């Protein structure tokens, strides 16, 4: 860690899949959808501070499904982040 930098301890992770309906169908050369399936991610410190993020996996674009992305966040990214403490 750089001199003067402080570390943040993260104590919890929450990942939720949310389906957001569109007012109208959206189509392009790769897909046609009437909703967006997104992952909302939050992390918290022991003191209760929270940070939020979002992931938009698209099998036709990123090559991963929502389920695979959630698994990756929980079982690869989260352990790697926790190991930095």
C-alpha positions as CSV (number, residue, x, y, z in Angstrom):
1,X,0.0,0.0,0.0
2,X,1.2,3.5,-0.8
3,X,2.5,5.7,2.1
4,X,-0.3,7.6,3.7
5,X,-3.0,5.4,2.2
6,X,-5.5,3.7,4.5
7,X,-7.2,0.4,4.0
8,X,-10.9,-0.2,4.1
9,X,-12.2,-3.4,5.7
10,X,-15.2,-4.8,4.0
11,X,-17.5,-7.1,6.1
12,X,-20.4,-8.0,3.8
13,X,-21.4,-8.5,0.2
14,X,-24.9,-8.4,-1.2
15,X,-25.7,-9.3,-4.8
16,X,-29.3,-9.1,-6.1
17,X,-30.7,-9.8,-9.5
18,X,-33.3,-7.2,-10.5
19,X,-35.4,-7.2,-13.7
20,X,-36.2,-3.7,-14.9
21,X,-39.1,-3.6,-17.5
22,X,-38.8,-1.3,-20.5
23,X,-41.8,0.8,-21.7
24,X,-41.2,-0.6,-25.1
25,X,-39.2,-3.4,-26.7
26,X,-35.6,-2.5,-27.6
27,X,-34.0,-4.2,-30.6
28,X,-30.6,-4.1,-32.2
29,X,-28.5,-6.4,-34.3
30,X,-27.6,-8.7,-31.4
31,X,-30.8,-9.0,-29.4
32,X,-34.3,-7.8,-28.7
33,X,-35.5,-7.3,-25.2
34,X,-38.4,-5.8,-23.2
35,X,-36.6,-5.7,-19.9
36,X,-33.0,-5.5,-18.5
37,X,-31.7,-8.1,-16.1
38,X,-29.1,-6.5,-13.9
39,X,-27.0,-7.3,-10.8
40,X,-27.0,-4.8,-8.0
41,X,-24.0,-5.2,-5.8
42,X,-23.4,-3.6,-2.4
43,X,-20.5,-4.0,0.0
44,X,-20.4,-2.7,3.6
45,X,-17.8,-2.0,6.3
46,X,-18.2,-3.1,9.9
47,X,-19.1,0.5,10.7
48,X,-22.1,0.5,8.3
49,X,-20.7,2.5,5.4
50,X,-22.0,1.1,2.1
51,X,-20.8,1.2,-1.5
52,X,-23.0,0.2,-4.5
53,X,-22.3,-1.0,-8.0
54,X,-24.0,-2.6,-10.9
55,X,-23.2,-5.4,-13.4
56,X,-25.0,-5.8,-16.8
57,X,-23.9,-9.2,-18.1
58,X,-25.2,-10.0,-21.6
59,X,-24.4,-13.5,-23.0
60,X,-24.5,-12.1,-26.5
61,X,-22.1,-9.3,-25.7
62,X,-19.9,-10.3,-22.7
63,X,-20.2,-14.0,-23.1
64,X,-21.6,-14.5,-19.5
65,X,-25.0,-15.0,-18.1
66,X,-26.5,-13.3,-15.1
67,X,-26.0,-16.5,-13.1
68,X,-22.3,-16.8,-14.2
69,X,-21.6,-13.2,-13.3
70,X,-23.2,-13.5,-9.9
71,X,-21.2,-16.7,-9.2
72,X,-18.0,-14.9,-10.4
73,X,-18.7,-11.9,-8.0
74,X,-19.4,-14.1,-5.1
75,X,-16.7,-16.8,-5.6
76,X,-13.8,-15.0,-7.3
77,X,-14.0,-11.2,-6.9
78,X,-15.2,-11.1,-3.3
79,X,-12.6,-13.5,-2.0
80,X,-9.9,-11.6,-3.9
81,X,-11.0,-8.3,-2.5
82,X,-11.2,-9.7,1.1
83,X,-7.6,-11.1,0.7
84,X,-6.4,-7.5,0.2
85,X,-7.2,-6.4,3.7
